[in-house]
Amino acid sequence: MTAGNAAERSEHSTPIAWGDGAAAALIAQAAAAGVRLEARPGGRLWADRPTLLPGKVRAGLALRRAAVLALLDGDWGAPDVPAPMQLPGVPPDRRDGVALLANLQAPPTIPPRRWAVLAATSARLLRDHGAALHGAGWDALHLFGLDATAPATNPPGWGLAWLLGEHGEVLDVAPEAVGMRQGRGGARLAYRRPGASARAEVVPAWAL
């Protein structure tokens, strides 16, 4: 069994926890201020009386827009995206790109819920393993890449963050492979570097 184009089965599993409920709290705070929020086509967040939004709520909605949109679309299991932070050993462009994901609207071929999962997974991957992955030689395309023309349907272009999905976890990091699981109770897999041909049309997710 494989994960996308570059993972191999091994063993064991451990569940992990998601989010702190901040996106749901922001929706509730907006409602308490008399503001109704809606998810509109094209990944737009709409408010009927935006001038009534408290400043902190407005800022929070901007930071967690993808997760808020996913909740408003009806999926209350959407993950929150960890707030940006200083990450020693992580290239600034990688940190800034991942922070940007939460505020970008989903490309037309990726459902908003799946985009919210990618943003949250990317942030946690960078926070928990970014320095180790960078030190082992894994670049931004290995970790956060997607095919520029068919991001959701071209497995050879999928980076580690996309393959991990909502309940995945990194088990260990080495130059030749990253040990991972894609879900609770799942088998141990090894994510390996895709070949040059598979990367020809791949860009970081924040550049889609």
C-alpha positions in Angstrom: 0.0 0.0 0.0 1.4 3.4 -0.9 0.9 7.1 0.2 0.6 8.9 -3.1 3.6 8.1 -5.3 6.3 7.7 -2.7 5.4 5.9 0.5 6.0 2.4 1.6 4.2 0.3 4.3 5.7 -0.5 7.7 3.9 -0.7 11.1 2.2 0.7 14.2 0.0 3.8 14.8 -0.8 6.6 17.3 -3.7 9.1 17.2 -3.0 12.8 17.4 -5.2 15.8 18.5 -6.4 18.7 16.4 -7.0 22.4 16.9 -8.2 24.6 19.8 -11.7 25.6 18.5 -10.6 29.2 17.7 -12.4 29.2 14.4 -15.7 28.2 15.9 -15.2 30.7 18.7 -14.7 33.5 16.2 -18.0 32.6 14.5 -19.7 32.7 17.9 -18.1 36.1 18.8 -19.2 37.6 15.4 -22.8 36.4 16.1 -22.7 37.9 19.6 -21.8 41.2 18.0 -24.8 40.9 15.7 -22.8 40.0 12.6 -23.8 37.1 10.3 -21.0 35.3 8.5 -21.4 33.3 5.3 -19.1 31.3 3.0 -19.6 32.6 -0.5 -18.5 31.1 -3.8 -14.8 31.4 -4.7 -13.7 31.0 -1.1 -15.0 34.4 0.0 -15.9 35.2 3.7 -18.9 37.5 3.8 -20.3 39.5 6.7 -23.6 41.3 6.7 -22.5 44.1 9.0 -18.7 44.1 9.1 -18.4 47.4 10.8 -19.8 45.9 14.0 -17.0 43.3 14.2 -14.7 44.0 17.1 -11.1 44.6 16.1 -9.8 41.3 17.6 -12.5 39.3 15.9 -11.8 40.9 12.6 -8.1 40.1 13.0 -8.9 36.6 14.0 -11.1 36.0 11.0 -8.3 37.2 8.7 -5.8 34.8 10.4 -8.1 31.8 10.3 -10.2 32.5 7.3 -9.7 29.0 5.7 -10.8 27.2 8.8 -13.8 29.6 9.4 -14.9 29.1 5.8 -14.8 25.3 6.2 -16.9 25.5 9.3 -19.5 27.8 7.7 -19.6 25.3 4.8 -21.0 22.8 7.3 -18.1 20.7 8.3 -17.6 21.4 12.0 -14.6 19.1 12.2 -12.3 21.6 10.3 -8.9 22.0 11.9 -7.5 25.3 13.1 -4.2 26.6 11.8 -1.6 27.3 14.5 -0.6 30.9 14.7 2.7 32.0 13.0 5.7 31.7 15.2 9.5 32.1 15.1 11.0 28.8 14.2 14.8 28.5 14.6 16.3 26.4 11.9 13.5 26.9 9.4 14.1 29.1 6.2 12.1 32.3 6.5 10.5 31.8 3.0 9.2 28.5 4.1 7.8 29.9 7.4 6.2 32.8 5.6 4.7 30.7 2.9 3.0 28.3 5.3 1.7 31.2 7.4 0.1 32.6 4.2 -1.8 29.4 3.4 -4.4 30.0 6.1 -5.4 33.3 4.4 -5.4 32.1 0.8 -8.7 31.0 -0.8 -8.7 27.4 -2.0 -7.9 26.9 -5.7 -11.0 26.0 -7.8 -10.1 22.3 -7.9 -9.5 21.9 -4.1 -12.5 21.9 -1.7 -12.3 24.6 1.0 -12.3 21.9 3.7 -9.4 20.1 2.1 -7.5 23.4 1.8 -8.1 24.1 5.5 -6.7 20.7 6.4 -3.6 21.4 4.2 -3.0 24.7 5.9 -3.3 23.2 9.4 -1.2 20.2 8.5 1.5 22.4 6.9 1.7 24.7 9.9 2.0 21.8 12.4 4.6 20.0 10.1 6.7 23.1 10.0 6.3 23.8 13.8 7.1 20.3 14.9 9.6 19.0 12.3 10.6 22.0 10.1 14.1 22.4 11.4 14.8 18.6 11.3 13.4 18.3 7.7 15.4 21.3 6.5 18.6 19.9 8.1 18.0 16.6 6.4 17.7 18.2 3.0 14.0 18.2 2.4 13.0 21.3 0.4 9.7 23.2 0.1 8.5 21.2 -2.8 9.1 17.9 -1.0 7.1 19.1 1.9 4.4 21.5 0.6 4.4 20.9 -3.2 1.4 20.4 -5.4 1.0 20.1 -9.1 0.4 23.6 -10.6 -2.4 22.5 -13.0 -3.9 19.5 -11.2 -3.1 19.9 -7.5 -5.7 17.5 -6.2 -5.5 14.8 -8.8 -1.9 14.4 -9.7 -0.3 12.1 -7.0 3.3 12.4 -8.3 3.2 16.1 -7.4 1.9 15.7 -3.8 4.2 16.9 -1.1 4.4 15.4 2.4 1.8 17.8 4.0 -0.9 16.8 1.5 -0.1 13.1 2.0 -0.3 13.4 5.8 -3.9 14.6 5.5 -5.9 15.5 8.6 -4.8 12.8 11.0 -1.4 12.0 9.7 1.8 12.3 11.7 5.6 12.3 11.1 7.4 9.5 13.0 11.0 10.2 12.2 13.1 12.2 9.7 16.2 11.1 7.8 17.8 12.3 4.5 16.6 9.2 2.6 13.0 9.0 3.9 10.5 10.4 6.3 8.6 7.9 8.5 4.9 8.7 8.6 1.3 7.5 9.2 -1.6 8.8 7.2 -4.3 8.2 9.8 -5.2 6.8 13.2 -4.5 3.1 13.2 -2.7 3.3 9.9 0.4 1.5 8.9 3.9 3.1 9.1 4.9 4.5 5.7 8.1 5.9 4.3 7.8 9.1 2.2 10.7 9.3 -0.3 11.8 12.1 -2.6 10.0 12.1 -5.9 12.0 12.0 -9.1 12.8 15.1 -11.2 10.1 14.4 -13.8 7.5 14.3 -11.0 8.5 17.7 -9.9 8.5 19.4 -13.3 5.1 21.2 -12.7 5.2 21.3 -8.9 5.0 24.5 -7.0 4.7 25.3 -3.2 1.0 25.2 -2.2 1.0 28.9 -1.4 2.1 29.7 -5.0 -1.0 28.1 -6.6 
